[in-house]
């Protein structure tokens, strides 16, 4: 069932991702994933975070599943090469990249895109011509130097810091740079301070379930590389907390979170399904065919690329056991009544409904009918004003 849902979502949205990419070899902007830049001319700079689409296309090229017409497709490989070279051409002299405005020099975008390029090379480096590899490796070196010299200075955003941890480990794997491990250790120490005793990680001024699933994914990748048992205990605590925010209809997050995020990143749970029993239950409950949660077709281009990439990575973690363990999710239990005082969220469940109330956001709430598996009330209350 899990693989079926993932494959359906991936197949239905693959062409949409490809439509974002400029594939015209005669166009100086060939290789850009930002249609507002290369097609509509709405702005005079590209959002370089969209270049993470190169890794998504690489996964499509490298993952064999039913109906995947892109598997080992020569034309798709050519498109990936174009995207990688555009990433190189539009790098700043100091190694950074822009996202939201010209000359932004975004730390986050530099880290996100560098990780995507590295993961791409881990799969198909041998398929690339030497001249192109030379340019890509030089850009990797500049981006790595930028990340080691700087840090993200705004906000307390745990999913960003977790991604930086994962990126540092990937850089170290590719370049064997001891400084990356040192930076990763500092980021790991920071993540300890960003985790509540209840299990959630800080997203600006509170807990956000959607972004928590993304944080869990990055940390799961870090654990996969390091085998760190302390990190595993952090992730386990986060997954056990997150399980409360899977709704009866299979969706997660929403108005009661600090950032309103409803996107679900399943790969972290797939990676840890044998380490944390409730992770398999979360995965099975969320990846059901009748799940009306956020579909890929509902996402903007940036989130589409990130979540769809995560879906393909989840598919590569299979096969999946039809059994999801004996431990029930809180939304499946006949009686739930729990207050997370630090998060400021009260959860009440009966045989008939499952309600999540944000006490620190003006009492906004999400209420679900457990029998029909659908929302009854999504009330943002005063938190939107």
JOGISUL-V748024 format. One record per backbone hydrogen bond with DSSP energy under -0.5 kcal/mol. NH is the residue of the N-H (numbers start at 0). CO is the residue of the C=O. If there is no record, write none. Layout:
NH,CO ; NH,CO
This chain:
4,0 ; 5,1 ; 6,2 ; 7,3 ; 8,4 ; 9,5 ; 10,6 ; 11,7 ; 12,8 ; 12,9 ; 13,9 ; 16,12 ; 17,13 ; 18,14 ; 19,15 ; 19,16 ; 20,17 ; 21,31 ; 22,20 ; 24,22 ; 26,23 ; 29,26 ; 30,21 ; 31,28 ; 34,32 ; 36,33 ; 37,33 ; 38,34 ; 39,34 ; 41,35 ; 42,35 ; 47,45 ; 47,97 ; 49,46 ; 50,47 ; 51,48 ; 52,49 ; 53,50 ; 54,51 ; 55,51 ; 56,52 ; 57,53 ; 58,54 ; 59,55 ; 60,56 ; 61,57 ; 62,58 ; 63,61 ; 64,62 ; 67,64 ; 68,66 ; 70,67 ; 71,60 ; 72,69 ; 76,72 ; 77,73 ; 78,74 ; 79,75 ; 80,76 ; 81,77 ; 82,78 ; 83,79 ; 84,80 ; 85,81 ; 86,82 ; 87,83 ; 88,84 ; 89,85 ; 90,87 ; 91,95 ; 94,91 ; 96,105 ; 103,100 ; 105,96 ; 109,105 ; 110,106 ; 111,107 ; 112,108 ; 113,109 ; 114,110 ; 115,111 ; 116,112 ; 117,113 ; 118,114 ; 119,115 ; 120,116 ; 121,117 ; 122,118 ; 122,119 ; 123,119 ; 124,120 ; 126,123 ; 127,124 ; 132,128 ; 133,129 ; 134,130 ; 135,131 ; 136,132 ; 137,133 ; 138,134 ; 139,135 ; 140,136 ; 141,137 ; 142,138 ; 143,139 ; 144,140 ; 145,141 ; 146,142 ; 147,143 ; 148,144 ; 149,145 ; 152,150 ; 156,154 ; 157,155 ; 157,201 ; 159,156 ; 160,156 ; 161,157 ; 162,158 ; 163,159 ; 164,160 ; 165,161 ; 166,162 ; 167,163 ; 168,164 ; 169,165 ; 170,166 ; 171,167 ; 172,168 ; 173,169 ; 174,170 ; 175,171 ; 177,175 ; 179,176 ; 180,176 ; 181,177 ; 182,178 ; 183,179 ; 184,180 ; 185,181 ; 186,182 ; 187,183 ; 188,184 ; 189,185 ; 190,186 ; 191,187 ; 192,188 ; 193,189 ; 194,191 ; 195,193 ; 195,199 ; 198,195 ; 201,193 ; 202,205 ; 203,155 ; 204,202 ; 205,202 ; 209,260 ; 211,207 ; 212,208 ; 213,209 ; 214,210 ; 215,211 ; 216,212 ; 217,213 ; 218,214 ; 219,215 ; 220,216 ; 221,217 ; 222,218 ; 223,219 ; 224,220 ; 225,221 ; 226,222 ; 231,227 ; 232,228 ; 233,229 ; 234,230 ; 235,231 ; 236,232 ; 237,233 ; 238,234 ; 239,235 ; 240,236 ; 241,237 ; 242,238 ; 243,240 ; 244,241 ; 245,242 ; 246,244 ; 246,250 ; 249,246 ; 252,244 ; 253,260 ; 256,253 ; 257,206 ; 259,256 ; 265,263 ; 268,265 ; 269,265 ; 270,266 ; 271,267 ; 272,269 ; 274,271 ; 275,271 ; 278,275 ; 279,275 ; 279,276 ; 280,276 ; 281,277 ; 282,278 ; 283,279 ; 284,280 ; 285,281 ; 286,282 ; 287,285 ; 290,287 ; 291,248 ; 297,294 ; 298,295 ; 303,299 ; 304,300 ; 305,301 ; 306,302 ; 307,303 ; 308,304 ; 309,305 ; 310,306 ; 311,307 ; 312,308 ; 313,309 ; 314,310 ; 315,311 ; 316,313 ; 317,314 ; 331,328 ; 332,328 ; 332,329 ; 335,348 ; 337,346 ; 339,337 ; 339,344 ; 340,338 ; 343,339 ; 344,339 ; 345,356 ; 346,337 ; 347,354 ; 348,335 ; 349,352 ; 353,367 ; 354,347 ; 355,365 ; 356,345 ; 357,363 ; 358,343 ; 358,356 ; 359,343 ; 360,357 ; 362,357 ; 363,357 ; 363,360 ; 364,378 ; 365,355 ; 366,376 ; 367,353 ; 368,373 ; 369,351 ; 369,367 ; 370,351 ; 372,368 ; 373,368 ; 375,366 ; 376,366 ; 378,364 ; 378,376 ; 379,377 ; 382,360 ; 382,379 ; 383,380 ; 384,381
